[in-house]
Amino acid sequence: MPALRRPPGPKGHFLLGNLPELGSDILELFASCAREHGEVAFLSLAGWPAFVLSNPEHIEQVLVTDHKNFIKHTFFWRHVRGIFGNGLLTSEGDFWLRQRRLAQPSFHRDRIAAYGDVMVSYTEHALDQWRDGDTLDVHHELMRLTLLIVAKVLFDADVAQEVETIGGALDDATKEIASRFRRPFRIPDAIPIPGNLRYKRAVRRLDGVVHRIIDQHRDHDGRGDLLGMLMQARDDEGRPMTTEQLRDEAITILLAGHETTAIALSWTCYLLSKHPAVAENIHTELTEVLGSTRAPAVADLPRLRFTEMVVMEAMRLYPPAYALGREAVNDCRIAGYEVAAGTSIFISPWVVHRDARWFDRPEEFLPERWAGNAAQRLPRFAYFPFGGGPRICIGNRFAMMEAVLLLACIVRRFRLVLDDEKGVALFPTITLRPANGIRMTVRRRRSV
């Protein structure tokens, strides 16, 4: 069959194409592509061609069937290499596969289960500091908590004194990256414009923390955590990983490994505050499983099914990885359209998760939709908060277990009341953050 012409898409601006809309409201741009132009839409980003896909079959082609023809999307990732370097998030080909295999044992199901006690212990300690009636930025609290957890279980490191440094540096870097998405061309980091200077300062602060952790590991050989395993690994010629590559892998796991869980839980707490009956249903389940005095444990997870369904539904509506990007290596076809090498491919869980073809009342928060085997009845890529294919998030099981355990700890002890809904706004940068945090008043449950 002859290839179809270019897919339909929104009208663009002279020279800049659809880049202004991508920079000002990327979520609405992707949603309008699906709503107004169908399952395959075309964008021009200052001359850079891009397809937006919203059909699970086409998504499966890119992420699974023909995955070797699609590399990580350079239109976005060119902006984050200063932070992540050549770590698991950004590397490609045989090098990526080798690094993935080195890290995989730390995310084995049995190994992850062993992390559960640390997750619960750290969470209970953090909740001990909450006082009835306090108004807190729950997103900030969760970012801090998940950072402490991932540093401990994967690096055997205590970063309590550096949490604010890491959080502030990450905030500065993500704000700069968000502004870079709006530019029609890349300004090299070496050019001393204000944004680049802030970005480089943020990266230096993050580097300082990571290099301290690496140096501490060198002083204590034989640790069995993820970083220790990476340091002990040798290539085919017997050479260890360079300090630079250790830094790239460590910072990738440290940042990506805590932020996505914290964001998922932040939006979960936000939704529960708007749907207090759902929070009470979680508490009822916790009381049945745990009684009135015991904190949750990994062994309880099979019986905390409703709590898990709440997390799944929150990630449906607010997927931390709201968009995935790939770039075609060779010419190919998608849905009958000719895709030239170098074309960017955008896939948005934010859009697909809200498609009425797959989800009844898609804009509503309905955890019960996941009862029974509902997930198995969906098309493979109608719900994919952790991506899919060979490059599915390496920590997906880790993140899901952590989210359920932490949510159980919180709801067992507190009710959360949203302080100001108007102050909650979306900030889609590398991940789907709340722009100004999520301020809530915490109310202690009297039965605990």
Beta strands, then each sheet from edge to edge (+ up, - down):
strand 1: 40-45
strand 2: 48-53
strand 3: 70-72
strand 4: 135-137
strand 5: 324-328
strand 6: 332-334
strand 7: 337-339
strand 8: 344-347
strand 9: 414-418
strand 10: 426-428
strand 11: 432-434
strand 12: 439-444
sheet 1: 1+ 2- 8- 5+ 3-
sheet 2: 4+ 12- 9+
sheet 3: 6+ 7-
sheet 4: 10+ 11-
end
